[in-house]
Amino acid sequence: MTVQQEAGVGGEALEVWIDQDLCTGDGICVQYAPEVFELDIDGLAYVKSAEDELLQEVGATTPVPLPLLRDVVDSAKECPGDCIHVRRVSDKVEVYGPDAE
């Protein structure tokens, strides 16, 4: 499998986004998955595209690469701001994060 392949639950692709209104800027996500998350000059975390571009639009999402699934999930679990959301691409149901069922 390549790094570009997306992670999935039951074979479904996942995406991740950050709610900057709740971000505390601790940078835990960047420590876990620097390939996916980055702190900007405003001190808040954002997701990055597969091309390593910082995505600063509100609600911007990026695919979760399969090799980084555990790191992204750990970021969501450990985030003090509860602002990292991992959801299925197909139906936008959150599978990891503060709104996961």
N, C-alpha and C positions, 0 to 999 in steps of 0.2 A: 504494500500500500504506500502511496505517496503522501507527502505532507499536505498536498492540496486536497486530498479526499476529505469530505466532510464527515463529521461524527454523526452518529444517529442513535436513537432509541428504537429498537425494533427495526433497524435499517433505515429509519427516517432521518433526513438531514436536520441539523440543529443550527441555530444562529444565536448570537449573544448581543445584548445591548446594555448600556449603562444609563441609569437615570441620574443625570448630573445634579438635579435638584437635591438629591439625597447623598451624593458623594461627599465623603469626609476628607478625601485627598490623602488618605493614609498610605496608599501605594501598595497595599498587600497584593492586589491583583497583578500589578506589574512584576512583583517579586515571583509570583507563581507562574505567570504566562506573559513574559515580555513580548512574545511574538504576536499576541492578541491585544494587549492593553498598553497604554502609554499615558503618563501624566503630561498635561500641557502646561504652558506658562501660567495659566490661571489657577494651577494647583489641583485641577480636577482630572479624573481619569476618563479616557475615551477608548473606544475600540479602534483597531486598525484594519485596513483592508488586507486582502491576501497579497497585495503589492506593497505592503508596509506603509500605506498612506493613512495619516490620522483622520478619522471621520468625526467631524465636529458638529454635524447637523443634529438637531434634537431628534432622538429616537433612532439614530443611525445603527444599523445592525451589520454584523459580519459573520460569515460562516465559521463554525467551530471545526477546525481540522481534527480528524480522528486521533492523531498522535497526541494532541493537546487536550483531549476531552477531560481527563482527570484533573489537569491543572486548572482548566476553566471552571470545572465544578467546584474544586477546592477554593478557588477565588470567590465564587458566589457564596459558598458556605461560611468562609472566614471574613467576608467583607463587613466591617463595623457599621457601614451605612445602609446595609441591605439594599444595595442599588444595582446589583448585577443580576440580569435576567437572561436565562437560557431557555429557549423555546423551540418547538418544532416549527420548521419552515412551512409545512403543509397546512396546518390549521392555527398556528400562532399560540398554541397552548404551552404555557410555561411548565417545564419539567424540572428545572432547578432554579432556585432563587426565592425571594420573599413571597411571590404569588403562586408558587408551585403547590399543587394539591397533594 
